[in-house]
């Protein structure tokens, strides 16, 4: 197997495995109604208070129309609160409810544990090399998003 085929194989499997593990981490009794997509929206809203829909949509690389569908679902499930801005009624602001904050923290804890488990097997030098390589890979993928 040549290096390009091997790297492709590793990247595809890595992406799938992380997605599978991430889905499994959310399958708790408390958060069984949260999809992976829901969790990405919750993460993009974050814990820092209200954000406007345009900001969240840009962070997720989706349209505000697409985001609206996800937000409607998350509001119904009780994870997100939605209000109109007092200054400009055209602007919709979203924030996490207490339940949404709990899901955010649960997921954040999963990511911390995942990274700790991965990097514990590497030396400091290897961690730095891995970080640089993954940053370059991510920069490439970001450049491919239109």
For each residue, the residues with C-beta under 8 A, 3 or more apart:
1: 5 6 9
2: 5 6
3: 6 7
4: 7 8
5: 1 2 8 9
6: 1 2 3 9 10
7: 3 4 10 11
8: 4 5 11 12
9: 1 5 6 12 13
10: 6 7 13 14
11: 7 8 14 15 137
12: 8 9 15 16
13: 9 10 16 17
14: 10 11 17 18
15: 11 12 18 19
16: 12 13 19 20
17: 13 14 20 21
18: 14 15 21 22 114
19: 15 16 22 23 36
20: 16 17 23 24
21: 17 18 24 25 114
22: 18 19 25 26 36 39 107 110
23: 19 20 26 27 36
24: 20 21 27
25: 21 22 106 107 110
26: 22 23 31 32 34 36 39 103 106 107 110
27: 23 24 31 32
28: 31 32 106
29: 32
30: 102 106
31: 26 27 28 34 102 103 106
32: 26 27 28 29
33: 77
34: 26 31 38 39 42 77 79 103
35: 38 39
36: 19 22 23 26 39 40
37: 40 41 70
38: 34 35 41 42 70 73 74 77 79
39: 22 26 34 35 36 42 43 103 107
40: 36 37 43 44 60
41: 37 38 44 45 56 60 67 70 71 74 80
42: 34 38 39 45 74 79 80 96 100 103 104 107
43: 39 40 46 104 107
44: 40 41 51 56 59 60
45: 41 42 51 56 80 94 95 96 100
46: 43 51 96 104
47: 96 101 104
48: 51
49: 95
50: 83 93 94 95
51: 44 45 46 48 55 56 93 94 95
52: 55 56 85 91 92 93 94
53: 56 57 64 67 68 71 91 92 93 94
54: 57 58 64
55: 51 52 58 59
56: 41 44 45 51 52 53 59 60 67 94
57: 53 54 60 62 63 64 66 67
58: 54 55 61
59: 44 55 56
60: 40 41 44 56 57 67
61: 58 145
62: 57 66 67
63: 57 66 67
64: 53 54 57 67 68
65: 68 69
66: 57 62 63 69 70
67: 41 53 56 57 60 62 63 64 70 71
68: 53 64 65 71 72
69: 65 66 72 73
70: 37 38 41 66 67 73 74
71: 41 53 67 68 74 75 80 82 94
72: 68 69 75 76
73: 38 69 70 76 77
74: 38 41 42 70 71 77 79 80 100
75: 71 72 78 79 80 81 82
76: 72 73
77: 33 34 38 73 74
78: 75 97 99 100
79: 34 38 42 74 75 96 97 99 100 103
80: 41 42 45 71 74 75 94 95 96 97 100
81: 75 94 95 96 97 100
82: 71 75 92 93 94
83: 50 92 93
84: 89 90 91 92 93
85: 52 88 89 90 91 92 93
86:
87: 91
88: 85 91
89: 84 85
90: 84 85
91: 52 53 84 85 87 88
92: 52 53 82 83 84 85
93: 50 51 52 53 82 83 84 85
94: 45 50 51 52 53 56 71 80 81 82
95: 45 49 50 51 80 81 100
96: 42 45 46 47 79 80 81 100 101 103 104
97: 78 79 80 81 100 101
98: 101 102
99: 78 79 102 103
100: 42 45 74 78 79 80 81 95 96 97 103 104
101: 47 96 97 98 104 105
102: 30 31 98 99 105 106
103: 26 31 34 39 42 79 96 99 100 106 107
104: 42 43 46 47 96 100 101 107 108
105: 101 102 108 109
106: 25 26 28 30 31 102 103 109 110
107: 22 25 26 39 42 43 103 104 110 111
108: 104 105 111 112
109: 105 106 112 113
110: 22 25 26 106 107 113 114
111: 107 108 114 115
112: 108 109 115 116
113: 109 110 116 117
114: 18 21 110 111 117 118
115: 111 112 118 119
116: 112 113 119 120
117: 113 114 120
118: 114 115 121 122
119: 115 116 122 127 130
120: 116 117
121: 118
122: 118 119 126 127 130
123: 126 127
124: 127 128
125: 128 129
126: 122 123 129 130
127: 119 122 123 124 130 131
128: 124 125 131 132
129: 125 126 132 133
130: 119 122 126 127 133 134
131: 127 128 134 135
132: 128 129 135 136
133: 129 130 136 137
134: 130 131 137 138
135: 131 132 138 139
136: 132 133 139 140
137: 11 133 134 140 141
138: 134 135 141 142
139: 135 136 142 143
140: 136 137 143 144
141: 137 138 144 145
142: 138 139 145
143: 139 140
144: 140 141
145: 61 141 142
146:
